[in-house]
Amino acid sequence: MPQRTLKLFSLGTALILILMTAFQSVPVSAQEPLPEHQVVIIPYTSDQQLAELASRFDVIEVDHDQNTLKAIVTAQERQLLQSMGLSFSVDIPYTTEINRNPNLTDGQTSALDNYPCFRTIDEIYATGAALAQTYPNLAAWVDIGDSWEKTINPAEGSDIRVLVLGNRTNGSVAKSDIFIMSGIHAREWAPPELNTRFAEYLLSNYGVNADVTWLLDYNNVHLLLVTNPDGRTMDESNYSYLWRKNTNNNYCTNSVDRGADLNRNFPFKWAGGSYQCDEVYPGNAAGSEPEVQAILQYVRGIFPDLRGPGDNDSVNPEEATGLFIDLHSYSGLVMWPWGWTNSNSPNEAQLRTIGYKFAYYNHYTPQKSAALYYSNGTTEDWAYGELGLAGYCFEIGVAFHESCSRFESAIYPDNLQALLRAVKMARNPYRLAYGPETLNLAGPADPVDGGASFQVSAVINDTLYSTYGTDIPSQYISEARYTIDEPSWMPGAVTYSMQAVDGHFVDEKIEDVIAQVSTSGLSVGRHILFVEGKDAQGRWGPPNAIYFTVSENEVTPTPEPTPTATPPAPSLNWLYLPIVISIP
């Protein structure tokens, strides 16, 4: 396999260290000692020019306020920029970062060099297999296709595998689906780790956390942990830092710039490219790459096609089911279609509302994909454009090789909450995103005697959206209800009303609610209780759930009080006794 060697001469290294203390960037004339691959800052004058640059260069950041972008470019691409009459400067610290040779942390024997929080590709695959073995009723490690290297040589490359989570013992229950993929760009290390940890969280909390348990009882969660295994293998090597594409050697043959950008290869609005060595080269045809073909076949097999072929064909929000999320890094964004045009998609209002919901939890900026720059053949555009799925891209973190401190303290915990909300909405995302959420659900801490009642309380909140926009669809709370042992949408489920603590609904967007729950007729043992709220426009939100336990003790019926004995009233019969009067 060709090696990607990126070395600095000693003189260049010394110069870089000096410049790093004084400058963040240097003009193009000072970049000669720098390595082949450099991060450059390019000014642009219009959205059209930005789109043209993004279609040709590996754009990694865009500053819309300053009208500049950052891109990783080769020497040949720098010559192209100059021939285009474009000025640019070199980001010295970033250039140094992408060219450093990582070394193992002292004592480190596993995970990625200097990044002990991130598993290697071998460790990720081993984790997927181990989870399926440990939780056979909840997880399956499914082979859906081959990487490019494996299509050339079965002894090389990797299988494309999906970790499918869901309760496999309740096959008669109709389930919703959500597909979450990561690692389509090999250099993005945080997304596969986030996806893998999400799987571990769901499985380890099943049967422990009621809210997680019902997610796997009523959903199938499809996790493609590493979309681009060949590229990831290259990126983990010391000589191939920041590898983006797959490794298809038919493009830019026998070079470190070979391969296709898999996130430009999807068939919806695919646009060809003639420069095979570009980092955004989309392949020689729509869906040409085996990794993409595997995803197309798999996703089409689990989701119905709910959208017509026209650009303006919308999805019926009441019928739409399923969610599609592609985890990327970096930029701190939640993005939805379209990316190929600045025009709104037919379901812009619904897609935006879902995006605002996600952004509330991960604290990212929610925006249409095209707001960053135009892109063709991307995953989320394909998911929505072809199938009508609510398709999203999360750009997590602030670097391709994210710091472990930031990943552990913010990226993982914040995005975990966003992903949990995604699974909760998968049944009907275009509608459920508008409904209020149930928070602070509380019931009895101890077992309840059979036949007794207990109080359940919750907060119904319809304000949990990112405040980035001004069109937040918050409504007053109009109703709350609970069910026992199965959610409200299951056939035959019995619902029970809850009361507003203040005595009034439709006067607050955040409402405290309570109910007295009777255990009469419930079997001894653990039960699950679901609570959900409805807004003033009649839209129910997703439920929250808790466990409660009915004990073997039965409530002793309270005896009826014995009436106090009352002395009989005096007889009045004497009034009717004959009166005998003796007359002498």
GIWO-V800756 format. One record per residue. N is the residue number from 1. RES is the residue in three letters. SS is DSSP state (H for helix, E for strand, - for the rest). PHI is phi in radians with two decimals (999 if undefined). Layout:
[[N RES SS PHI] [N RES SS PHI]]
This chain:
[[1 MET - 999] [2 PRO - -1.01] [3 GLN - -1.67] [4 ARG - -1.82] [5 THR - -1.73] [6 LEU - -2.20] [7 LYS - -2.07] [8 LEU - -1.92] [9 PHE - -1.22] [10 SER H -1.04] [11 LEU H -1.12] [12 GLY H -1.12] [13 THR H -1.09] [14 ALA H -1.10] [15 LEU H -1.10] [16 ILE H -1.08] [17 LEU H -1.08] [18 ILE H -1.19] [19 LEU H -1.18] [20 MET H -1.09] [21 THR H -1.41] [22 ALA H -2.03] [23 PHE - -2.33] [24 GLN - -1.61] [25 SER E -2.64] [26 VAL E -2.31] [27 PRO E -1.16] [28 VAL H -1.00] [29 SER H -1.14] [30 ALA H -1.75] [31 GLN - -1.72] [32 GLU - -1.02] [33 PRO - -1.28] [34 LEU - -1.38] [35 PRO - -1.30] [36 GLU - -1.01] [37 HIS - -1.62] [38 GLN E -2.26] [39 VAL E -1.67] [40 VAL E -2.07] [41 ILE E -1.85] [42 ILE E -2.11] [43 PRO E -1.29] [44 TYR - -2.30] [45 THR - -1.91] [46 SER - -2.76] [47 ASP H -1.09] [48 GLN H -1.11] [49 GLN H -1.17] [50 LEU H -1.04] [51 ALA H -1.08] [52 GLU H -1.14] [53 LEU H -1.18] [54 ALA H -1.18] [55 SER - -1.39] [56 ARG - -2.08] [57 PHE - -2.03] [58 ASP E -1.44] [59 VAL E -1.34] [60 ILE E -1.99] [61 GLU E -2.58] [62 VAL E -2.33] [63 ASP E -1.91] [64 HIS - -1.23] [65 ASP - -1.23] [66 GLN - -1.67] [67 ASN - 0.96] [68 THR E -2.33] [69 LEU E -2.36] [70 LYS E -1.98] [71 ALA E -2.48] [72 ILE E -1.61] [73 VAL E -2.30] [74 THR - -1.61] [75 ALA H -1.06] [76 GLN H -1.11] [77 GLU H -1.24] [78 ARG H -1.16] [79 GLN H -1.14] [80 LEU H -1.10] [81 LEU H -1.03] [82 GLN H -1.14] [83 SER H -1.17] [84 MET - -1.45] [85 GLY - 1.32] [86 LEU - -1.74] [87 SER - -1.51] [88 PHE E -2.79] [89 SER E -2.25] [90 VAL E -1.77] [91 ASP E -1.44] [92 ILE H -1.12] [93 PRO H -1.04] [94 TYR H -1.19] [95 THR H -1.07] [96 THR H -1.10] [97 GLU H -1.09] [98 ILE H -1.30] [99 ASN H -1.94] [100 ARG - -1.33] [101 ASN - -1.60] [102 PRO - -1.19] [103 ASN - -2.16] [104 LEU - -1.14] [105 THR - -1.12] [106 ASP - -0.92] [107 GLY - 1.44] [108 GLN - -1.41] [109 THR - -2.11] [110 SER - -2.50] [111 ALA - 1.16] [112 LEU E -1.48] [113 ASP - -0.92] [114 ASN - 1.15] [115 TYR E -2.32] [116 PRO - -1.16] [117 CYS - -1.44] [118 PHE - -1.90] [119 ARG - -1.35] [120 THR - -1.25] [121 ILE H -1.09] [122 ASP H -1.10] [123 GLU H -1.21] [124 ILE H -1.13] [125 TYR H -1.13] [126 ALA H -1.14] [127 THR H -1.12] [128 GLY H -1.00] [129 ALA H -1.14] [130 ALA H -1.18] [131 LEU H -1.11] [132 ALA H -1.13] [133 GLN H -1.32] [134 THR H -1.28] [135 TYR - -2.12] [136 PRO - -1.11] [137 ASN - -1.56] [138 LEU - -2.18] [139 ALA E -2.48] [140 ALA E -2.42] [141 TRP E -1.84] [142 VAL E -1.81] [143 ASP E -1.50] [144 ILE E -1.97] [145 GLY E 2.85] [146 ASP E -2.13] [147 SER - -1.31] [148 TRP H -1.05] [149 GLU H -1.04] [150 LYS H -1.28] [151 THR H -1.19] [152 ILE H -1.50] [153 ASN - -2.50] [154 PRO - -0.98] [155 ALA - -1.45] [156 GLU - -2.00] [157 GLY - 1.19] [158 SER - -2.52] [159 ASP E -1.32] [160 ILE E -1.62] [161 ARG E -2.15] [162 VAL E -2.02] [163 LEU E -1.60] [164 VAL E -1.75] [165 LEU E -1.92] [166 GLY - 2.83] [167 ASN - -1.17] [168 ARG - -1.55] [169 THR - -1.68] [170 ASN - -2.02] [171 GLY - -1.07] [172 SER - -1.39] [173 VAL - -1.44] [174 ALA - -1.20] [175 LYS - -2.10] [176 SER E -1.64] [177 ASP E -2.24] [178 ILE E -2.41] [179 PHE E -2.05] [180 ILE E -2.19] [181 MET E -2.01] [182 SER E -2.71] [183 GLY - 1.32] [184 ILE - -1.21] [185 HIS - -1.79] [186 ALA - -1.03] [187 ARG - -1.31] [188 GLU - -1.61] [189 TRP H -1.47] [190 ALA H -1.16] [191 PRO H -1.00] [192 PRO H -1.09] [193 GLU H -1.17] [194 LEU H -1.05] [195 ASN H -1.11] [196 THR H -1.17] [197 ARG H -1.18] [198 PHE H -1.07] [199 ALA H -1.06] [200 GLU H -1.09] [201 TYR H -1.12] [202 LEU H -1.08] [203 LEU H -1.22] [204 SER H -1.26] [205 ASN H -1.75] [206 TYR - -1.14] [207 GLY - 1.42] [208 VAL - -1.90] [209 ASN - -1.84] [210 ALA H -1.07] [211 ASP H -1.20] [212 VAL H -1.30] [213 THR H -1.03] [214 TRP H -1.20] [215 LEU H -1.05] [216 LEU H -1.49] [217 ASP H -1.32] [218 TYR - -2.11] [219 ASN E -2.48] [220 ASN E -1.88] [221 VAL E -1.87] [222 HIS E -1.75] [223 LEU E -2.03] [224 LEU E -1.59] [225 LEU - -1.24] [226 VAL - -2.31] [227 THR - -1.30] [228 ASN - -2.15] [229 PRO H -1.13] [230 ASP H -1.11] [231 GLY H -1.13] [232 ARG H -1.11] [233 THR H -1.04] [234 MET H -1.14] [235 ASP H -1.19] [236 GLU - -1.33] [237 SER - -1.42] [238 ASN - -1.08] [239 TYR - -1.69] [240 SER - -2.36] [241 TYR - -1.08] [242 LEU - 1.10] [243 TRP - -1.28] [244 ARG - -1.90] [245 LYS - -1.48] [246 ASN - -1.33] [247 THR - -2.03] [248 ASN - -0.99] [249 ASN - -1.42] [250 ASN - -1.33] [251 TYR - -2.00] [252 CYS - 0.93] [253 THR - -0.93] [254 ASN - 0.96] [255 SER - -2.30] [256 VAL - -1.34] [257 ASP - -1.91] [258 ARG - -1.30] [259 GLY - 1.83] [260 ALA - -2.06] [261 ASP - -1.38] [262 LEU H -1.12] [263 ASN H -1.53] [264 ARG H -2.22] [265 ASN - -1.78] [266 PHE - -1.25] [267 PRO - -1.30] [268 PHE - -1.37] [269 LYS - 1.01] [270 TRP - -1.07] [271 ALA - -2.24] [272 GLY - -1.21] [273 GLY - -2.54] [274 SER - -1.73] [275 TYR - -1.82] [276 GLN - -1.16] [277 CYS - -1.49] [278 ASP - -1.12] [279 GLU - -1.18] [280 VAL - -1.87] [281 TYR - -1.05] [282 PRO - -1.56] [283 GLY - 1.55] [284 ASN - -1.50] [285 ALA - -2.84] [286 ALA - -1.07] [287 GLY - 1.14] [288 SER - -1.34] [289 GLU - -1.56] [290 PRO H -1.07] [291 GLU H -1.11] [292 VAL H -1.21] [293 GLN H -1.04] [294 ALA H -1.11] [295 ILE H -1.18] [296 LEU H -0.99] [297 GLN H -1.14] [298 TYR H -1.22] [299 VAL H -1.17] [300 ARG H -1.08] [301 GLY H -1.43] [302 ILE H -1.94] [303 PHE - -2.07] [304 PRO - -1.31] [305 ASP - -1.54] [306 LEU - -1.88] [307 ARG - -2.24] [308 GLY - -1.27] [309 PRO - -1.40] [310 GLY - -1.40] [311 ASP - -1.04] [312 ASN - -1.74] [313 ASP - -1.32] [314 SER - -1.73] [315 VAL - -1.82] [316 ASN - -1.23] [317 PRO - -1.03] [318 GLU - -1.32] [319 GLU - -1.68] [320 ALA - -1.10] [321 THR - -2.40] [322 GLY - 1.65] [323 LEU E -2.37] [324 PHE E -2.33] [325 ILE E -2.29] [326 ASP E -1.96] [327 LEU E -1.56] [328 HIS E -2.21] [329 SER - -2.51] [330 TYR - -2.46] [331 SER - 2.64] [332 GLY - 1.22] [333 LEU E -2.29] [334 VAL E -2.01] [335 MET E -2.17] [336 TRP E -2.41] [337 PRO - -1.10] [338 TRP - -1.65] [339 GLY - -1.93] [340 TRP - -1.42] [341 THR - -2.59] [342 ASN - -1.42] [343 SER - -1.18] [344 ASN - -1.30] [345 SER - -1.30] [346 PRO - -1.07] [347 ASN - -1.92] [348 GLU H -0.96] [349 ALA H -1.07] [350 GLN H -1.23] [351 LEU H -1.09] [352 ARG H -1.13] [353 THR H -1.09] [354 ILE H -1.08] [355 GLY H -1.07] [356 TYR H -1.11] [357 LYS H -1.14] [358 PHE H -1.02] [359 ALA H -1.16] [360 TYR H -1.07] [361 TYR H -1.53] [362 ASN H -1.70] [363 HIS - 1.14] [364 TYR - -1.63] [365 THR E -1.48] [366 PRO E -1.53] [367 GLN E -2.84] [368 LYS E -1.13] [369 SER H -1.00] [370 ALA H -1.15] [371 ALA H -1.17] [372 LEU - -1.40] [373 TYR - -2.99] [374 TYR - -1.22] [375 SER - -2.62] [376 ASN - -1.99] [377 GLY - 1.23] [378 THR - -1.62] [379 THR H -1.14] [380 GLU H -1.20] [381 ASP H -1.13] [382 TRP H -1.15] [383 ALA H -1.03] [384 TYR H -1.39] [385 GLY H -1.10] [386 GLU H -1.58] [387 LEU H -1.85] [388 GLY - 1.42] [389 LEU - -1.16] [390 ALA E -1.23] [391 GLY E -1.84] [392 TYR E -2.41] [393 CYS E -2.15] [394 PHE E -1.73] [395 GLU E -1.71] [396 ILE - -1.65] [397 GLY - 1.33] [398 VAL - -2.26] [399 ALA - -2.75] [400 PHE - -1.20] [401 HIS - -1.81] [402 GLU - -1.20] [403 SER - -1.19] [404 CYS H -1.17] [405 SER H -1.09] [406 ARG H -1.23] [407 PHE H -1.09] [408 GLU H -1.24] [409 SER H -1.51] [410 ALA H -2.34] [411 ILE H -1.07] [412 TYR H -1.20] [413 PRO H -1.13] [414 ASP H -1.23] [415 ASN H -1.32] [416 LEU H -1.03] [417 GLN H -1.16] [418 ALA H -1.12] [419 LEU H -1.21] [420 LEU H -1.08] [421 ARG H -1.14] [422 ALA H -1.10] [423 VAL H -1.14] [424 LYS H -1.09] [425 MET H -1.60] [426 ALA - -1.03] [427 ARG - -1.06] [428 ASN - -2.78] [429 PRO H -1.10] [430 TYR H -1.15] [431 ARG H -1.81] [432 LEU H -1.13] [433 ALA - -1.10] [434 TYR - -1.41] [435 GLY - -1.34] [436 PRO - -1.26] [437 GLU E -1.76] [438 THR E -1.80] [439 LEU E -2.18] [440 ASN E 0.90] [441 LEU E -1.21] [442 ALA E -2.43] [443 GLY - -2.41] [444 PRO - -1.28] [445 ALA - -1.39] [446 ASP - -1.96] [447 PRO - -0.98] [448 VAL E -1.86] [449 ASP E -1.05] [450 GLY E -0.98] [451 GLY - 1.57] [452 ALA - -1.46] [453 SER E -2.02] [454 PHE E -2.46] [455 GLN E -1.70] [456 VAL E -2.05] [457 SER E -2.34] [458 ALA E -2.81] [459 VAL E -2.06] [460 ILE E -1.76] [461 ASN E -2.23] [462 ASP - -1.96] [463 THR - -2.04] [464 LEU - -1.50] [465 TYR - -2.26] [466 SER - -1.00] [467 THR - -1.54] [468 TYR - -1.09] [469 GLY - -1.74] [470 THR - -1.87] [471 ASP - -1.87] [472 ILE - -1.29] [473 PRO - -1.50] [474 SER - -1.39] [475 GLN - -2.34] [476 TYR - -1.20] [477 ILE E -1.46] [478 SER E -1.94] [479 GLU E -2.93] [480 ALA E -2.52] [481 ARG E -2.63] [482 TYR E -2.38] [483 THR E -2.32] [484 ILE E -2.13] [485 ASP - 1.32] [486 GLU - -2.69] [487 PRO - -1.26] [488 SER - -1.11] [489 TRP - -1.46] [490 MET - -1.34] [491 PRO - -1.00] [492 GLY - 1.49] [493 ALA - -1.12] [494 VAL - -1.78] [495 THR - -1.82] [496 TYR E -2.25] [497 SER E -1.34] [498 MET - -2.00] [499 GLN E -1.92] [500 ALA E -1.30] [501 VAL - -1.06] [502 ASP - -1.44] [503 GLY - 1.52] [504 HIS - -2.44] [505 PHE - -1.70] [506 VAL - 1.02] [507 ASP - -2.38] [508 GLU - -2.48] [509 LYS - -1.56] [510 ILE E -2.24] [511 GLU E -2.19] [512 ASP E -1.43] [513 VAL E -2.29] [514 ILE E -2.47] [515 ALA E -2.81] [516 GLN E -1.68] [517 VAL E -1.81] [518 SER E -1.57] [519 THR - -1.66] [520 SER - -1.04] [521 GLY - 1.52] [522 LEU - -1.52] [523 SER - -1.24] [524 VAL - -1.20] [525 GLY E 2.19] [526 ARG E -1.52] [527 HIS E -2.26] [528 ILE E -2.04] [529 LEU E -2.09] [530 PHE E -1.82] [531 VAL E -2.23] [532 GLU E -2.55] [533 GLY E -2.13] [534 LYS E -2.19] [535 ASP E -1.63] [536 ALA - -1.19] [537 GLN - -1.69] [538 GLY - 1.42] [539 ARG - -1.83] [540 TRP E -1.38] [541 GLY - -1.64] [542 PRO - -1.23] [543 PRO - -1.43] [544 ASN E -2.04] [545 ALA E -2.45] [546 ILE E -2.40] [547 TYR E -1.62] [548 PHE E -2.52] [549 THR E -2.12] [550 VAL E -1.74] [551 SER E -1.46] [552 GLU E -1.30] [553 ASN E -1.22] [554 GLU E -1.81] [555 VAL - -1.14] [556 THR - -1.33] [557 PRO - -1.03] [558 THR - -1.27] [559 PRO - -1.16] [560 GLU - -1.17] [561 PRO - -1.12] [562 THR - -1.33] [563 PRO - -1.10] [564 THR - -1.20] [565 ALA - -1.14] [566 THR - -1.94] [567 PRO - -1.00] [568 PRO - -1.12] [569 ALA - -1.18] [570 PRO - -1.04] [571 SER - -1.23] [572 LEU - -1.84] [573 ASN H -1.09] [574 TRP H -1.03] [575 LEU H -1.13] [576 TYR H -1.82] [577 LEU - -1.21] [578 PRO - -1.16] [579 ILE - -1.75] [580 VAL - -1.81] [581 ILE - -1.97] [582 SER - -1.53] [583 ILE - -2.00] [584 PRO - -1.12]]
